């Protein structure tokens, strides 16, 4: 009986990993067949996420054997939710990565006006972005990201999963580099 339960748990974990790593609604960068897949759950208001951005960006620039999957996990404030919705709404415009980088580089109060300003500076059509922010698909994606984080017992941001293995401790560069 224990063997059957363990087998079921392994199948559920494998299915969850596929769902997390290959959701077409998420932005990702790197080869789809990369031997290493890093999933980052983050919040635009999280100072540790801002610190982790340099590490993630460095991997994107220097490593061709890594695929990075970006997962918004807006848990800190209503402004976090608004910024995550704005970032996801910018994807159809092809400006997600620029907007994401600008949001991660921003220090200060993240108001609606500031989100719009950052979007505009990133080349995003702000009225179009604002209309798209209420899309039920964005709401569903954010809810699913939160559910995945809860299932994985991610209790804060950033949360990293490398090839299906959760790296605990938020942004612990040494632990991440060791993987």
Secondary structure, 3 states (H helix, E strand, C coil): CHHHHHHHHHHHHHHHHHHHHCCCCCEEECCCCCCEEEEEEECCCCHHHHHHHHHHHHHHHHCCCEEEEEEECCCCCHHHHHHHHHHHHHHHHCCHHHHHHHHHHCCCCCCHHHHHHHHHHCCCCHHHHHHHCCCHHHHHHHHHHHHHHHHCCCCCCCEEEECCEEECCCCCHHHHHHC
